[in-house]
C-alpha cells in the first residue's frame, strides 16, 4: 500500500465527484435519467465554471490541512471559519454554498464559542455537513488500534458542526469502512468487517437503541442489495451515507461510482463527494479520467496538500 498515493487518490476522488455534482445539485432523479451527467458541466445550479468543487471538499481540505500540523479541534474550527469568512480553500477563493447547521456553528466560533462546543445536537441538525468532510480521518486514524480513541476523535471532529449521535455514527461508519479499504480488504469483506466492528462497539457502549435502529439498512443488512428506488439521496446524513455506499458497492470503477452517485439526483455534489473519496482511494489513480484530474480547480494545491498531509501521518 502506497499511502501517499492513496491520500492523493482520495482527495482528488472526492473533489472530482463533488465538482461533477455541483452543476446539477437539486435536480431530480427523473431529470437526470433523461439528461445524465457524464462529464464536468459549467454554470447551471451555482453559476460556477466546470471543475468547481463545493463546500464539501473545501471543508475536507481545511480538515486535512489542520490535521497535518497536529490534532487540535480549535485549530480545525478556526480553519473552517477562515473558509467561511475568506473563502480559504474555496475552489475560486469564495464560498457559494453552506449548510444552515454549519453556518450557525461557525458563527458561534466567530462569536467566541470553543469549537469543542460549537456544534448543533438536535435531531433536526442531521444534515450531511460533517460526513462530507470526514475523509482525512481515515488516514489520520488508520494506525490507531484503540477503537475508543478512533470513535472519540471522529465524534469531536464531527461535533464542531454536527454533534448529534446520528451524524457522529454516520462518520464513524464511513471512517471505519475507509480504514478497512485502506488496509487492502476488498470492498465486500471490508463492508462485512465494518458491520462487525461498528455493531460490537455500539453494543459495548450502550448506544440509544432507537437511534441505532435507523442504521439497520447499513449495519444489519447489506444496503447495496437494495434497489435504486429504495435509496434516497437528499441532504439528510442517513440518506447520504446510504446512497454513497450503495453507489460505491455497486460499481466496478471510479467513473461508474461517482457518475451513479451524481445521477441519483438530490444532493448530487455531496453524495458524489462522499462516494468519490472512497472510490478514488479504492480504484486508484489510473481509474480517474485524466481530463477530470487536469480540469479540477486547485489541482496544484490539492497535490501539495496531499503530500503535506502524508508527511504528517506516514
N, C-alpha and C positions, 0 to 999 in steps of 0.2 A: 504494500500500500504506500503510494507516494502522497504524503499528507499535504504537501504544498500544492500539488495538482488538484487534490480533492477539494481544498478550500477554494481555489480559483474556479473550479467547475461548479461548485455550489453557488458561489457569489454571482458568477455570470449567469448560471442557470436560473437563479431567482430573478435577477434584474431583467433578463430577456423575456421570461414568462410574464412578468409584470408589464413590460413595455408592449408586448403583444396584446395584452388585455386592456390597456388604458383607453384606446380609442373607442372601444365598444362597451365600456362599463355601463351597466343598467339595461343593455339590450336583452331582449327576451330570448329564450332557447329557440322558440319558433322562428324568430327573425334570423338567428344565426344558423339555423338549419337551412334556410333559404339563401343566406349570404355568409357562408362560413369564412372565418378568418384563416388564412394560410400563410400570412407574412405580416411584417410591420405595416401599419396603416398610419396616415398622418391626420392630425386635427380631429375632426369628429367630436367626441364627447367633451374633452377638456381643451380642445383647440391647441394641442401640443404637436410639435414635429415628430416624425417617425423615430422610433428608438428611445422614446422618453419613458423612463420608469417613474413610479409614483412614490408617495409617502411610505409605501410598504418597504421598498428597497432602501430608500433614504434612511429610514429609521433602523433598518438592519445594518447598514453600513456604519451608522453612528454607534450602534451597539458594539460592532466589531472593533471600531477604532478605539473606543474607550477601553474595552477588554484587552486590547493589545498593549496598553500601558500597565494596568493592574485591575483587579476586581474591586470596583468602587461604585456602589449603587448611586451615590450622589453625583459622581462624575458622569455616569450614563445619563442620569436625569438632566444634568447641565448640557450635555451634548445634544439631547433631544430638544432642549429649549433653544439652543443655537440654531438647530434646523428650523424650528417653528418661527423664530423671530428674524433669522437672517437668510434662510434658505440653504443653510450649510448641508452639504451632501444632496441637495436637490439636483435633479438631472440638469437643470439650467439655472441653478442657484436661486430658486424661488420655490415657494410652496403653493401648489394649486389644489391640493385636496388634503383634508384632515378630518378624522372622525370626531364626533362630539365628546366621547369619553376621553379620548387622547387630548383633545384641546382643553377640556376643563381641568384635567390632571396637570397638564403642563402650565396652565395659568396659575395653579396653586403653587407650583415650584417658583414661578416668577414672583409670586406674592410672598415668598419666604418659607413655604412649607418644605420639609425634607422630602426628597424623592422616595424615601423609605415608606412614607405615609401619604403620598400624594394620590394614589390610585383610587378608583371607584369600586365599590364592592357589593352593589346590589344586583339582583338577578337581571335587571334590565341593562346592566353595564357589561353585557357579554357579547359585544361585537368582536371582530377578529383582529383588533389593533395590537394585541401583544403577540399573538400567534404569528403574525406576518413578519415580525422582526426577531424571532427567537432563534433562527438558524445558527448564528455564531456559537450558541451554547453547545451544539453538537460537538464542535471541535474543542471548545474550551473545557468540556467536561468528560471527553472520551477516555481520559486516563484515570478519572476519579472512580475508585472502586466502591466507595460508600454511597449507596443509593439515597440515604438520608441527606447527605450533603448535596447530591445532584438535585434532589427534589427541592430542597430549601433554596438553592441558588436559582433554579427555574422560577420558583414562587416569587422570590424577591425581584427578579428582573421583570417578570410579567406584571407584578403589582405596582410598578412605577405608574402604570396607567390602568391596568385591568387586574383587580385584586380578588375578584370573586373566584370561588373554587372551580367553577366550570371553565373559566379561561385558563386557570393555572393547570388543571388536569389536561386540557387540550394541548397546552405547551409541553407538559410532561410526556404525554403520549408521543408527540412529534419528536422530541429530543431523544427519548429512549429508542424509538424506531430508527432515527437517524444514526445514533451511535452503533446500533447493530449492523446497519448497512455499511457504515464506515469500517467496521471490523472485518468486512468481507463476506458476510452472510448473503445468500440470495434472498430476494425480497419476500418470498413465501415463508421461508424459515425465519427470517427477521421479524415478520409480522406475527407469527405464532409465538416466538420468544418474547416479543414486546408484550403481547397479551398476558403471558405468564408473569413476567416481571411486574407489570403495572397492576394486575389483579392481586398478586401476592402483597404488594406494597399497600394497596387500598385496604385489604382485609386486615393487615397487621396494624394499620393506623386508624382503623375505625371511621373511615370517611362516611359522611352523610349518605345513607342508602338511597334516598330519593334522588340525590344529585348523581350518584354513581350509576343508577339505572338509566340515566339519559345517555350514557355511553355504551349501552348494551350492543348496539349495532356494530361498534368497533371492537369492544373488549370481550363480548360473549360470543358473537358470531363473526362472520367474515364480511365486512362491509363491501368488499369488492365483488361479492357474489350477488349483490342486489342488482336489480335492473336500473337502467338510467332514469326511468321515470320515478323511481323511489329515492333518487338523490336530488337534494335541493342545493342551490349554490348562491344563496344570498350572503349578507354580511354578518349573520349570526355565527358565532365561533364554532358551534357544533356542525352547522352546515359546511363551514369552510374546511374543517379537519376531515369530515367525511368525504366531501367532494374531491379534495386534493388527494387523499389516499385512494379513493375509487379510481380516479384517472391514472394515478401512478401505477397502481397494481394491475390495471387492465391495459397497460401499454407495453410496447416492445422496444421503444427507443425514446430519446428525449423529445424529438419533434412531435411524435404522436401523443406523448404525455401532455405537453404544455398546450398543444392546439386543442386537444379534447377538453382540457380544463377551461380554456377561453370560450370554446363553443358551447359550454353548458349554459352560458348567459349569466345574468345577475351581476354579482361582484367579480367580474371577469379578471380584473388585474390581480386581485388578492388570491383568488383560487389558483391562478396560474403562477403567481409568485411563490406561494407555499409549495405547490406541486413542483415548480421548476427548480427550487433549491435541492430537493431530494433527487429529482430526475437528472439534473446536471451532475451531481455527485455520483449517482449510481451508474448512469450510462456512459459518462465520461466525455472529455473534451471533443473527441472526434465525432461524437453523436450530435453536437450542436452545430447548426449551419454556420459556416464561416461568415456569410453576409450578415447574419444576426449578431455575431460577435463584433464584427467591424462596424456595424451600424448602431450599436448601443451607445447611449450618452455616457460620457466619462469613462470610456474604455481604459485609458491610460491610468486614471486614478484608481479604478477598481483593481487593476492588475497590481498596482503599487500597494494598495491596502491589503490585498490577499497575501502578498509577500510579508508585509509588516506584521500581519496577524499570525501568519505561520511562524515567524521568528519568535513570537511570544508564547506559542502553545506547543511547539515541537518537543 
